[in-house]
């Protein structure tokens, strides 16, 4: 089942491809995908999982490769990253005990190497076009190099960890050092010149939010060929990423910050019916909202949330 679990980045009241280069990047609207790296769960494994829970339908989808998505015009991606300092944490998915692999899981043995891994859920929903963040960034950079004047691509990253799952796998917790490594990995993978960072937006302003309120987002022209990353985490992990980096100084990612805080620039508000979105957009914030979730709307061919998200801009 090929499915775009569609996202919108709502900025202002214009369609991306009709824009002129003088617009700022908070004045465009783009569409993207969720779990952009995802491949389908093995058929036999899915059948087993479905027998254990009636909530598995939300995982029954996959995507074409990220370069193919970008070729179609998607300009928002979402990627889940797991810290794997020692390597091998996710090299032997337990779910394969319940089903024959339909294809080799890790033919190049990338999963045994230290570094960030890209997958949705350990042991269950682990198939990915790119097992490592390094490979994922390489594919994105290759596409960008081949299309050097492309519109900016907005990438939300979720730093995943959490409790031990039913199979006994415990993801490694993100730490200050882990987030430093994540910043370094993004710079190494794409190059600093391809990144729009909080420092670029803040400029000479006292805080990042002040810069946003003063329309200091770069123009579309200045942003062509570049990428903007947003950390899709709140509370403890967000605080850990901000720690010792007020206004996200020297950081690579923007964060899902609370309005009124020095780091506020990009906000994640998943419900497109949220009445605060229009007002926040008018202040200069970049907002990510969702047009569907869990395949529910896609299965019903229901475009209501898509239209809600798209039409929010007309309320400004």
C-alpha positions as CSV (number, residue, x, y, z in Angstrom):
1,X,0.0,0.0,0.0
2,X,1.7,3.1,-1.2
3,X,0.5,6.1,0.8
4,X,1.6,9.6,1.5
5,X,0.8,10.2,5.2
6,X,0.5,13.8,4.1
7,X,1.9,16.7,6.1
8,X,1.7,20.4,5.4
9,X,4.0,23.1,6.4
10,X,1.8,26.2,6.7
11,X,3.5,29.5,6.4
12,X,1.4,32.0,4.5
13,X,-1.1,32.3,1.7
14,X,0.9,31.3,-1.4
15,X,1.4,28.1,-3.4
16,X,5.1,27.1,-3.5
17,X,5.6,26.8,-7.2
18,X,3.9,30.0,-8.1
19,X,6.3,32.0,-5.9
20,X,8.9,34.6,-6.8
21,X,12.3,34.5,-5.1
22,X,11.7,37.7,-3.1
23,X,9.3,35.9,-0.7
24,X,10.6,34.7,2.6
25,X,10.4,31.1,3.5
26,X,7.7,31.6,6.1
27,X,5.5,32.9,3.2
28,X,5.2,29.6,1.3
29,X,3.3,26.4,1.8
30,X,4.6,22.9,1.1
31,X,3.4,19.3,1.3
32,X,5.4,16.4,2.6
33,X,5.3,12.8,3.9
34,X,5.5,11.2,7.4
35,X,8.1,8.5,8.1
36,X,9.5,9.4,4.7
37,X,12.1,6.6,4.8
38,X,9.5,3.8,5.5
39,X,9.2,0.5,3.7
40,X,6.4,-2.0,4.3
41,X,6.4,-4.5,7.1
42,X,6.9,-8.1,5.9
43,X,3.5,-9.6,4.9
44,X,3.8,-12.6,7.4
45,X,5.0,-10.4,10.2
46,X,2.2,-8.0,9.6
47,X,-0.3,-10.8,9.7
48,X,1.1,-11.9,13.0
49,X,1.0,-8.4,14.4
50,X,-2.5,-7.8,13.3
51,X,-3.6,-11.0,15.1
52,X,-2.2,-9.4,18.3
53,X,-3.6,-5.9,18.0
54,X,-6.4,-4.2,16.1
55,X,-4.3,-1.0,15.8
56,X,-1.8,-2.3,13.2
57,X,-3.5,-0.8,10.3
58,X,-1.8,2.5,11.1
59,X,1.5,0.9,10.2
60,X,0.3,-0.7,6.9
61,X,1.8,1.6,4.4
62,X,5.1,2.4,2.7
63,X,6.8,5.0,0.6
64,X,8.8,5.3,-2.6
65,X,12.4,6.4,-2.0
66,X,13.0,10.0,-0.8
67,X,14.6,11.1,-4.1
68,X,11.5,9.9,-5.9
69,X,9.3,11.8,-3.4
70,X,11.4,15.0,-3.9
71,X,11.0,14.5,-7.7
72,X,7.2,14.6,-7.2
73,X,7.5,18.0,-5.5
74,X,7.3,17.1,-1.8
75,X,9.3,19.6,0.2
76,X,8.8,18.3,3.7
77,X,10.2,15.1,5.0
78,X,10.1,13.4,8.4
79,X,12.8,11.1,9.6
80,X,13.1,9.1,12.9
81,X,16.6,8.6,14.2
82,X,17.9,6.3,16.9
83,X,21.2,6.7,18.8
84,X,23.4,3.5,18.4
85,X,26.7,4.5,20.0
86,X,28.2,1.0,20.1
87,X,26.5,-0.4,17.0
88,X,24.4,-3.5,16.6
89,X,21.4,-2.4,18.7
90,X,19.0,-2.9,15.9
91,X,20.9,-5.4,13.8
92,X,18.7,-8.4,14.5
93,X,15.0,-7.4,14.5
94,X,13.1,-9.8,16.7
95,X,10.0,-9.6,14.4
96,X,11.9,-11.7,11.8
97,X,11.5,-14.7,14.2
98,X,7.8,-14.6,13.3
99,X,8.1,-14.3,9.5
100,X,10.6,-15.1,6.8
101,X,12.4,-12.1,5.5
102,X,11.1,-11.1,2.1
103,X,14.4,-9.5,1.3
104,X,17.8,-9.3,3.1
105,X,17.5,-7.0,6.0
106,X,21.0,-5.6,6.2
107,X,23.1,-7.0,3.3
108,X,25.9,-4.4,3.8
109,X,26.0,-5.0,7.6
110,X,25.4,-1.3,8.2
111,X,23.4,-2.0,11.3
112,X,26.3,-3.4,13.2
113,X,28.3,-0.2,12.9
114,X,28.1,2.7,15.4
115,X,26.0,5.6,14.3
116,X,22.5,6.9,13.9
117,X,19.9,4.4,12.6
118,X,16.7,5.2,10.7
119,X,13.6,3.1,11.4
120,X,10.1,3.5,12.8
121,X,9.8,0.9,15.5
122,X,12.4,-1.6,16.6
123,X,11.6,-5.3,15.9
124,X,8.2,-4.5,14.4
125,X,8.3,-1.7,11.8
126,X,12.0,-1.7,11.0
127,X,12.1,-1.8,7.2
128,X,13.7,1.4,5.8
129,X,15.0,2.6,2.5
130,X,18.0,3.8,4.5
131,X,19.2,1.9,7.5
132,X,21.5,4.7,8.6
133,X,21.2,8.4,8.8
134,X,24.4,8.6,6.9
135,X,22.9,6.7,4.0
136,X,19.7,8.8,4.1
137,X,21.6,12.1,4.0
138,X,23.7,10.8,1.2
139,X,20.6,10.1,-0.9
140,X,19.2,13.5,-0.1
141,X,22.5,15.3,-0.9
142,X,22.8,13.4,-4.2
143,X,19.4,14.6,-5.2
144,X,20.1,18.1,-4.1
145,X,23.4,18.2,-6.0
146,X,21.5,17.1,-9.1
147,X,18.9,19.7,-8.6
148,X,20.9,22.7,-7.2
149,X,18.1,25.3,-7.5
150,X,15.4,23.3,-5.7
151,X,13.1,25.0,-3.3
152,X,14.1,24.6,0.4
153,X,13.3,21.3,2.0
154,X,12.0,21.2,5.5
155,X,12.9,18.0,7.5
156,X,11.5,17.2,10.8
157,X,13.6,14.8,12.9
158,X,12.4,12.8,15.8
159,X,15.1,11.7,18.2
160,X,13.6,8.4,19.3
161,X,14.3,6.5,22.5
162,X,11.9,5.1,25.1
163,X,11.1,2.1,27.2
164,X,11.9,-1.5,26.6
165,X,9.5,-3.1,24.1
166,X,7.8,-6.5,24.3
167,X,10.8,-8.1,22.6
168,X,13.3,-6.8,25.2
169,X,14.9,-4.1,23.0
170,X,15.7,-0.9,24.9
171,X,16.5,2.1,22.7
172,X,19.5,4.2,23.8
173,X,18.5,7.4,25.5
174,X,19.5,10.7,23.8
175,X,22.1,12.7,25.8
176,X,23.8,16.0,25.4
177,X,26.7,14.2,23.6
178,X,24.2,12.4,21.4
179,X,22.6,15.6,20.3
180,X,26.1,17.1,19.6
181,X,26.8,14.0,17.4
182,X,23.5,14.5,15.6
183,X,24.4,18.1,14.7
184,X,27.8,16.9,13.5
185,X,26.2,14.2,11.4
186,X,23.9,16.6,9.7
187,X,26.7,19.0,8.8
188,X,28.9,16.1,7.6
189,X,26.1,14.6,5.6
190,X,24.9,17.6,3.7
191,X,27.5,20.3,4.2
192,X,27.1,23.5,6.2
193,X,26.4,25.5,3.0
194,X,23.3,23.5,2.4
195,X,21.8,24.2,5.9
196,X,19.5,27.0,7.1
197,X,20.3,27.2,10.8
198,X,19.0,29.2,13.7
199,X,22.1,31.3,13.6
200,X,21.3,32.2,10.0
201,X,17.9,33.4,10.9
202,X,18.7,35.1,14.2
203,X,21.4,37.3,12.7
204,X,22.0,40.3,14.9
205,X,18.8,40.0,16.8
206,X,18.8,39.3,20.6
207,X,16.7,36.1,20.2
208,X,15.6,33.8,17.5
209,X,12.0,34.7,18.2
210,X,12.7,38.4,17.9
211,X,14.3,37.7,14.4
212,X,11.1,35.8,13.4
213,X,8.9,38.7,14.5
214,X,11.1,41.0,12.4
215,X,10.8,39.0,9.2
216,X,14.4,37.8,9.3
217,X,13.7,34.4,7.6
218,X,15.8,34.1,4.4
219,X,14.2,34.6,1.1
220,X,13.2,31.8,-1.2
221,X,16.1,32.8,-3.5
222,X,18.7,32.6,-0.8
223,X,17.2,29.3,0.4
224,X,17.3,27.4,-2.9
225,X,19.3,24.2,-2.7
226,X,19.1,24.2,1.1
227,X,17.5,22.3,4.0
228,X,16.0,23.3,7.3
229,X,15.8,20.8,10.1
230,X,13.3,20.8,13.0
231,X,13.6,18.7,16.1
232,X,10.2,17.1,16.6
233,X,10.5,16.6,20.4
234,X,9.2,18.4,23.3
235,X,9.8,18.8,27.0
236,X,12.9,16.9,28.3
237,X,14.6,16.3,24.9
238,X,13.8,19.8,23.7
239,X,15.3,21.2,26.9
240,X,18.4,19.0,26.5
241,X,18.9,20.2,23.0
242,X,18.6,23.9,24.0
243,X,20.8,23.5,27.1
244,X,23.8,25.8,26.9
245,X,22.6,27.0,23.5
246,X,20.2,30.0,24.2
247,X,18.2,31.0,21.1
248,X,19.7,27.8,19.6
249,X,23.1,29.5,19.1
250,X,25.5,27.2,17.2
251,X,22.8,24.5,16.8
252,X,21.7,23.0,13.5
253,X,18.1,22.1,14.2
254,X,15.3,24.4,15.0
255,X,12.9,23.1,17.7
256,X,9.2,22.8,18.4
257,X,9.4,25.7,20.9
258,X,6.7,27.4,22.9
259,X,5.6,30.8,21.6
260,X,7.1,33.5,23.8
261,X,10.4,31.7,24.4
262,X,13.7,32.8,22.9
263,X,14.0,29.7,20.7
264,X,10.5,30.0,19.2
265,X,10.5,30.0,15.4
266,X,9.1,26.7,14.2
267,X,6.0,25.1,15.8
268,X,4.4,21.7,15.4
269,X,0.6,21.8,15.7
270,X,-0.7,18.5,14.4
271,X,-4.4,19.4,14.4
272,X,-5.2,21.6,11.4
273,X,-8.5,22.6,13.1
274,X,-6.5,24.4,15.8
275,X,-7.7,28.0,15.8
276,X,-4.4,29.5,17.0
277,X,-2.6,28.5,13.8
278,X,-3.6,31.5,11.7
279,X,-2.6,34.0,14.3
280,X,0.8,32.3,14.9
281,X,1.5,32.3,11.2
282,X,0.7,36.0,10.9
283,X,3.4,36.6,13.5
284,X,6.0,35.0,11.4
285,X,6.3,31.5,12.9
286,X,6.6,28.5,10.6
287,X,4.0,25.9,11.4
288,X,3.9,22.2,10.6
289,X,0.4,20.6,10.8
290,X,-0.9,17.2,9.6
291,X,-3.5,16.6,6.9
292,X,-4.0,12.9,7.9
293,X,-2.7,10.4,10.4
294,X,-2.5,6.7,10.9
295,X,-3.8,6.1,7.4
296,X,-7.4,6.8,8.6
297,X,-8.2,9.6,6.2
298,X,-6.4,7.9,3.3
299,X,-8.4,4.8,3.7
300,X,-11.6,6.8,3.7
301,X,-10.5,9.1,0.9
302,X,-11.3,11.9,3.4
303,X,-9.7,15.2,2.4
304,X,-11.3,17.3,5.2
305,X,-8.1,17.8,7.2
306,X,-6.1,18.4,4.1
307,X,-8.5,21.1,3.0
308,X,-8.6,22.5,6.5
309,X,-4.8,22.8,6.6
310,X,-4.5,24.2,3.1
311,X,-7.3,26.8,3.7
312,X,-6.0,28.1,7.0
313,X,-3.8,30.5,5.1
314,X,-6.9,32.2,3.6
315,X,-7.9,33.3,7.0
316,X,-5.0,35.7,7.3
